[in-house]
Amino acid sequence: MRGKKKVSLAMAAILAASLLAGCGAKEDGGDGAQQPDQSYSLYIGNAWTATMFDAGNKDVVLQELEKKTGISLDVELVKSSDVNSEINVMLASGDLPDLIVADGETRTQMIRDGYVIALDDLIEKCAPDMKKNLGFVFPEWRERDGSMYGVGCFVWNDPRYALNLTINTVQIRYDMLKELGYDKLDREEPMQSFITVDEYMGLLAQVKEKYPEVYPALLSTEQAIEVLLKAKGLQCVRLPDSTYNVYEDGKAVSVFGSKYMPEIITFLNEFCRDGYAPDGVTAFKEEENQALLAQGKVFSTLSSVSGLDAANAALAAENDETRFVYFYLVESEEIKNVLINGYAAAEGPNLMITKDCKDPEGVMKFLNYCATEEGSTIIGAGVEGVTYTTPHRVIVQ
């Protein structure tokens, strides 16, 4: 397959929304540990997931999982906004990866036409920890014929780990960062995936001067507020049938009642007034965002905006360095994690093993490792002392 990038299989597990996080007593890991230098191929057929992929991100979580498992992965990202057509061309060519992430009608077609394999026997043989920790959600992942063809995620974010930064991002054009000489592009150190508000504003000021035809940023008001709250080290979630809530001073309050809202609104008003975003940006529709992004007229987005996924796919198809890459936004370098209350999240079973995979047992053994307490702690929290701390080393059960 063409256009692949070599990264750890952890990237697949994380970015393909397949964080198999187990809870409970520590397991022995079963057959989770792999022989060194194993490699599998994965196609991410989801445009939104592809926007989160950054091959240059040497994240400490990815490094730790690769060290534990010895697994690497050749990743190919969807290259157009017409995901279904692109996957259909791949299926017709017969050039299938070992794993594929697909959803909707394309996923249904792949199951119906035998492009992916049932996982039940593999789980029984190779994934005892997955069965133990995630068996309760298996009925939700089964198809009408009673078989499982894909795995999703069931993630319990435990307060002891205090890490939930996935939404807390700014997306920035890689090629422009390179031209500006930004020193964190290589991401040799774990914390180089973090960018402070001052750093970010400094880059925007440089863009205004060097690229007058480019808008420094696009934003969506609601998501920008969430990012700026999280930049303070606060957890912000949207509860069902409710507004966004922020956890501060030990309790959850509506973002509109947050003590930080006046400061954040002032910041966003000045952000727009000083020309860092186009006039009327808060009323932009998806088509307007996508056009500006795809035409190369935008340097960054404060959080995500509608239209980013399709535009990013189009940019990357022409030149991989023009794509947007993500950084976690924080107010200062001291903010390394986000205090959260425990909550559960489930995703659809969209990560599947294809019929052409030569080592399905090896893939399943890796996924089983991800379902152990050790594996899920690395995926859900990272490495103790780097991405999270355990106060007084007391584990909260």
C-alpha positions as CSV (number, residue, x, y, z in Angstrom):
1,M,0.0,0.0,0.0
2,R,1.2,3.5,-0.7
3,G,1.7,6.6,1.4
4,K,2.3,4.7,4.7
5,K,3.9,6.0,7.8
6,K,5.7,3.9,10.4
7,V,4.4,4.5,13.9
8,S,3.6,2.4,16.9
9,L,0.4,0.3,17.0
10,A,-0.5,2.5,20.0
11,M,-1.3,5.2,17.4
12,A,-3.9,2.9,15.9
13,A,-5.4,2.1,19.3
14,I,-5.6,5.7,20.4
15,L,-6.5,7.5,17.2
16,A,-8.8,4.9,15.9
17,A,-10.9,5.3,19.0
18,S,-10.1,1.8,20.2
19,L,-8.9,2.4,23.6
20,L,-9.6,-0.9,25.3
21,A,-9.4,0.2,28.9
22,G,-9.9,-2.4,31.6
23,C,-10.7,-1.8,35.2
24,G,-10.3,-3.9,38.3
25,A,-7.5,-6.0,39.7
26,K,-4.2,-6.2,37.9
27,E,-3.9,-9.1,35.4
28,D,-0.8,-11.0,34.4
29,G,-1.2,-9.7,30.8
30,G,-1.8,-13.1,29.3
31,D,0.0,-13.4,25.9
32,G,0.1,-9.6,25.5
33,A,3.8,-9.1,25.2
34,Q,4.9,-9.4,21.5
35,Q,8.2,-10.4,20.0
36,P,10.2,-7.3,19.0
37,D,9.9,-5.8,15.5
38,Q,6.4,-7.0,14.7
39,S,4.7,-4.8,12.2
40,Y,1.1,-4.6,11.0
41,S,-0.6,-2.3,8.5
42,L,-3.7,-0.2,9.3
43,Y,-5.9,2.0,7.1
44,I,-7.8,4.7,9.0
45,G,-10.9,5.2,6.9
46,N,-12.3,8.0,9.0
47,A,-11.7,11.6,8.0
48,W,-12.2,13.0,11.6
49,T,-9.7,10.5,13.1
50,A,-7.2,11.3,10.4
51,T,-7.2,15.0,11.5
52,M,-5.8,13.9,14.8
53,F,-2.9,11.9,13.3
54,D,0.6,13.5,13.5
55,A,3.4,11.2,12.4
56,G,5.9,13.5,14.0
57,N,4.4,13.1,17.5
58,K,6.8,11.0,19.6
59,D,4.3,10.8,22.4
60,V,5.5,9.2,25.7
61,V,2.4,7.0,25.6
62,L,3.3,5.6,22.2
63,Q,6.9,5.1,23.2
64,E,5.8,3.2,26.3
65,L,3.4,0.9,24.5
66,E,5.9,0.2,21.8
67,K,8.5,-0.6,24.4
68,K,6.1,-2.9,26.2
69,T,4.9,-4.7,23.1
70,G,7.5,-4.4,20.4
71,I,4.7,-3.6,17.9
72,S,4.9,-1.1,15.1
73,L,2.4,-0.2,12.5
74,D,2.3,1.1,8.9
75,V,-0.5,3.6,8.9
76,E,-2.3,4.9,5.9
77,L,-4.8,7.7,6.3
78,V,-7.8,8.5,4.2
79,K,-6.8,11.0,1.6
80,S,-10.1,12.5,0.5
81,S,-13.4,13.7,1.9
82,D,-15.2,11.0,0.0
83,V,-14.2,8.2,2.4
84,N,-16.7,5.6,1.0
85,S,-15.4,5.9,-2.5
86,E,-11.8,5.7,-1.5
87,I,-12.4,2.5,0.6
88,N,-14.4,1.0,-2.3
89,V,-11.4,1.5,-4.6
90,M,-9.1,-0.1,-2.1
91,L,-11.5,-3.1,-1.8
92,A,-11.7,-3.5,-5.5
93,S,-7.9,-3.5,-5.9
94,G,-7.6,-6.4,-3.4
95,D,-4.8,-4.5,-1.6
96,L,-6.1,-4.8,2.0
97,P,-4.3,-3.8,5.2
98,D,-4.1,-6.0,8.3
99,L,-6.5,-3.7,10.1
100,I,-9.0,-1.2,9.0
101,V,-11.1,1.5,10.7
102,A,-14.4,2.1,8.9
103,D,-18.0,3.0,9.9
104,G,-21.4,3.4,8.5
105,E,-22.4,1.7,5.2
106,T,-18.8,0.9,4.3
107,R,-18.4,-1.0,7.5
108,T,-21.6,-2.9,6.9
109,Q,-20.5,-3.7,3.3
110,M,-17.1,-5.1,4.5
111,I,-18.8,-7.4,7.0
112,R,-21.4,-8.5,4.5
113,D,-19.0,-9.2,1.7
114,G,-16.4,-11.0,3.8
115,Y,-13.6,-8.4,3.8
116,V,-13.2,-8.7,7.5
117,I,-13.1,-11.7,9.9
118,A,-15.2,-12.6,12.9
119,L,-13.2,-12.1,16.1
120,D,-15.1,-14.4,18.6
121,D,-12.7,-17.4,18.2
122,L,-9.6,-15.1,18.3
123,I,-10.8,-13.5,21.5
124,E,-11.4,-16.9,23.1
125,K,-8.0,-18.1,22.2
126,C,-5.8,-14.9,22.5
127,A,-7.6,-12.3,24.6
128,P,-8.6,-13.6,28.0
129,D,-8.1,-10.1,29.6
130,M,-10.3,-8.4,27.0
131,K,-13.0,-11.0,27.6
132,K,-12.7,-10.5,31.4
133,N,-12.7,-6.7,31.4
134,L,-14.9,-5.9,28.4
135,G,-17.1,-8.9,28.1
136,F,-20.1,-7.0,29.4
137,V,-20.0,-4.7,26.4
138,F,-19.6,-7.5,23.8
139,P,-23.4,-7.8,23.2
140,E,-23.4,-4.2,22.0
141,W,-20.7,-5.0,19.5
142,R,-22.2,-8.1,18.0
143,E,-23.9,-8.1,14.6
144,R,-27.2,-9.7,13.8
145,D,-25.6,-13.0,13.0
146,G,-24.3,-13.1,16.6
147,S,-20.6,-12.6,15.7
148,M,-18.2,-9.7,16.6
149,Y,-16.3,-8.3,13.6
150,G,-14.8,-5.2,15.3
151,V,-13.8,-3.8,18.6
152,G,-14.6,-0.3,19.9
153,C,-13.7,1.1,23.2
154,F,-15.1,1.3,26.7
155,V,-13.0,3.8,28.6
156,W,-13.3,4.5,32.3
157,N,-11.3,7.7,33.1
158,D,-10.2,7.1,36.7
159,P,-9.7,10.3,38.8
160,R,-6.4,8.9,40.0
161,Y,-4.8,9.4,36.5
162,A,-6.1,12.9,35.9
163,L,-5.5,12.9,32.1
164,N,-8.1,13.9,29.5
165,L,-6.5,16.2,27.0
166,T,-7.8,14.9,23.6
167,I,-10.1,17.9,23.0
168,N,-7.7,20.4,24.4
169,T,-6.0,21.1,21.2
170,V,-5.0,23.7,18.6
171,Q,-4.5,22.5,15.1
172,I,-1.6,24.2,13.2
173,R,-0.3,24.0,9.7
174,Y,2.9,21.9,9.7
175,D,4.6,23.6,6.7
176,M,4.1,27.1,8.2
177,L,5.4,26.0,11.6
178,K,8.5,24.6,9.8
179,E,9.0,27.9,7.9
180,L,8.7,29.8,11.2
181,G,11.4,27.6,12.7
182,Y,9.2,26.3,15.5
183,D,11.4,24.2,17.8
184,K,8.8,21.6,18.9
185,L,8.1,20.1,15.5
186,D,10.4,17.1,16.1
187,R,8.8,16.4,19.5
188,E,11.8,14.7,20.9
189,E,10.6,15.2,24.5
190,P,7.1,14.2,25.8
191,M,6.1,17.7,26.8
192,Q,6.8,19.1,23.4
193,S,3.3,18.2,22.4
194,F,2.1,21.0,24.7
195,I,2.0,24.7,23.6
196,T,1.4,27.5,26.0
197,V,-1.1,30.3,25.3
198,D,1.8,32.8,25.1
199,E,3.6,30.6,22.6
200,Y,0.5,30.2,20.5
201,M,-0.2,33.9,20.5
202,G,3.4,34.6,19.6
203,L,3.1,32.3,16.6
204,L,-0.2,34.0,15.5
205,A,1.6,37.4,15.7
206,Q,4.4,36.1,13.4
207,V,1.8,34.8,11.0
208,K,0.0,38.2,10.8
209,E,3.3,39.8,9.9
210,K,4.8,37.1,7.5
211,Y,1.6,35.9,5.9
212,P,-0.8,38.8,5.6
213,E,-3.0,36.9,3.2
214,V,-3.5,34.1,5.8
215,Y,-5.9,34.2,8.7
216,P,-4.1,33.3,11.9
217,A,-7.0,31.2,13.3
218,L,-10.5,29.9,12.9
219,L,-12.6,29.1,15.9
220,S,-16.0,27.8,17.1
221,T,-17.1,29.8,20.2
222,E,-18.3,26.8,22.2
223,Q,-15.3,24.7,21.6
224,A,-12.9,27.6,22.0
225,I,-14.3,28.2,25.5
226,E,-13.9,24.5,26.3
227,V,-10.2,24.6,25.2
228,L,-9.4,27.7,27.1
229,L,-11.0,26.2,30.3
230,K,-9.0,23.1,29.9
231,A,-5.9,25.1,29.3
232,K,-6.3,26.1,33.0
233,G,-6.1,22.5,34.0
234,L,-9.9,22.2,34.4
235,Q,-12.1,19.4,33.1
236,C,-15.0,20.4,30.9
237,V,-17.6,17.9,29.6
238,R,-21.0,18.1,28.0
239,L,-23.5,16.0,29.9
240,P,-26.5,14.5,28.1
241,D,-29.4,17.0,27.6
242,S,-27.3,19.7,29.2
243,T,-24.9,22.5,28.6
244,Y,-21.1,22.2,29.0
245,N,-20.1,21.8,32.6
246,V,-16.8,22.6,34.1
247,Y,-15.4,21.1,37.3
248,E,-13.9,23.7,39.6
249,D,-13.5,24.0,43.3
250,G,-14.6,20.4,43.7
251,K,-18.0,20.6,42.0
252,A,-19.5,20.7,38.5
253,V,-21.0,24.0,37.4
254,S,-22.3,25.3,34.0
255,V,-19.6,26.9,32.0
256,F,-21.8,30.0,32.0
257,G,-21.5,30.1,35.8
258,S,-17.8,29.5,35.8
259,K,-15.7,32.1,37.6
260,Y,-13.3,32.0,34.6
261,M,-15.9,32.9,32.0
262,P,-15.5,36.8,32.1
263,E,-11.8,36.3,31.6
264,I,-12.3,33.9,28.7
265,I,-14.9,36.0,26.9
266,T,-12.6,39.0,27.2
267,F,-9.8,37.0,25.7
268,L,-11.9,35.8,22.7
269,N,-13.3,39.4,22.1
270,E,-9.7,40.8,22.0
271,F,-8.6,37.8,19.9
272,C,-11.2,38.7,17.2
273,R,-10.8,42.4,17.6
274,D,-7.0,42.2,17.1
275,G,-7.4,40.4,13.8
276,Y,-6.4,36.9,14.8
277,A,-9.6,35.5,13.3
278,P,-11.7,36.7,10.3
279,D,-14.7,39.0,10.8
280,G,-17.8,37.1,11.5
281,V,-16.0,33.9,12.3
282,T,-18.4,32.8,15.0
283,A,-21.2,32.6,12.4
284,F,-19.2,30.7,9.8
285,K,-20.8,27.5,8.4
286,E,-19.0,24.3,7.6
287,E,-18.7,25.1,3.9
288,E,-17.0,28.5,4.7
289,N,-14.5,26.9,7.1
290,Q,-13.7,24.1,4.7
291,A,-13.1,26.4,1.8
292,L,-10.7,28.6,3.7
293,L,-8.8,25.7,5.2
294,A,-8.6,23.7,2.0
295,Q,-7.3,26.8,0.1
296,G,-4.5,27.2,2.5
297,K,-5.8,30.5,3.9
298,V,-5.7,29.5,7.6
299,F,-2.8,28.9,9.9
300,S,-4.5,27.3,12.9
301,T,-7.8,26.4,14.5
302,L,-8.5,27.1,18.2
303,S,-9.8,23.6,19.1
304,S,-11.5,22.0,16.1
305,V,-14.0,23.5,13.7
306,S,-16.5,22.0,11.3
307,G,-15.0,21.3,7.9
308,L,-11.5,20.6,9.3
309,D,-11.5,16.9,8.6
310,A,-12.4,17.1,4.9
311,A,-10.1,20.1,4.3
312,N,-7.2,18.4,6.1
313,A,-7.6,15.2,3.9
314,A,-7.6,17.4,0.8
315,L,-4.5,19.3,1.9
316,A,-2.6,16.1,2.8
317,A,-3.5,14.4,-0.5
318,E,-1.5,17.2,-2.3
319,N,1.4,17.6,0.1
320,D,1.7,15.8,3.5
321,E,3.4,18.8,5.1
322,T,0.5,21.1,4.4
323,R,-1.7,19.2,6.8
324,F,-2.7,20.4,10.3
325,V,-1.0,18.9,13.3
326,Y,-2.2,19.1,16.9
327,F,-0.7,20.6,20.1
328,Y,-2.3,20.5,23.6
329,L,-3.0,24.1,24.7
330,V,-2.0,25.0,28.3
331,E,-1.7,28.3,30.2
332,S,1.7,27.4,31.5
333,E,4.2,24.5,31.4
334,E,3.2,23.6,34.9
335,I,-0.2,22.3,33.7
336,K,0.6,18.8,32.6
337,N,-2.7,17.1,33.2
338,V,-6.4,17.8,33.8
339,L,-8.2,17.0,37.0
340,I,-11.3,14.9,36.1
341,N,-14.1,13.0,37.7
342,G,-14.4,9.4,36.6
343,Y,-16.7,8.8,33.7
344,A,-17.3,6.1,31.1
345,A,-17.4,6.4,27.3
346,A,-18.2,3.8,24.6
347,E,-17.5,3.9,20.9
348,G,-18.7,1.7,18.1
349,P,-16.8,-1.5,17.0
350,N,-15.1,0.1,14.0
351,L,-11.6,-1.4,14.3
352,M,-11.6,-4.6,12.3
353,I,-9.1,-7.3,11.2
354,T,-9.2,-8.0,7.4
355,K,-9.3,-11.3,5.7
356,D,-5.8,-10.7,4.3
357,C,-4.1,-10.3,7.7
358,K,-1.3,-12.8,7.9
359,D,-1.1,-12.8,11.7
360,P,-4.6,-12.1,13.3
361,E,-3.5,-13.8,16.5
362,G,-0.6,-11.4,16.9
363,V,-3.0,-8.4,16.4
364,M,-5.5,-9.8,18.9
365,K,-2.7,-10.5,21.5
366,F,-1.8,-6.8,21.3
367,L,-5.4,-5.7,21.8
368,N,-5.6,-8.1,24.7
369,Y,-2.6,-6.3,26.3
370,C,-4.4,-3.0,25.8
371,A,-7.3,-4.5,27.9
372,T,-5.1,-5.4,30.9
373,E,-4.8,-2.9,33.7
374,E,-1.2,-2.1,32.7
375,G,-2.0,-1.6,29.1
376,S,-5.2,0.4,29.7
377,T,-3.4,2.6,32.3
378,I,-0.7,3.5,29.7
379,I,-3.4,4.3,27.0
380,G,-5.8,6.1,29.4
381,A,-3.2,7.9,31.6
382,G,0.3,7.6,30.2
383,V,3.4,7.2,32.4
384,E,3.4,8.0,36.0
385,G,5.5,11.0,36.8
386,V,5.4,12.2,33.2
387,T,1.7,12.5,32.3
388,Y,0.1,12.0,35.6
389,T,1.0,11.8,39.3
390,T,-0.6,9.7,42.1
391,P,-0.8,12.0,45.2
392,H,1.0,10.4,48.1
393,R,1.0,7.2,46.0
394,V,-2.5,6.4,47.3
395,I,-4.6,4.5,44.7
396,V,-8.2,5.5,44.7
397,Q,-10.4,2.5,44.1
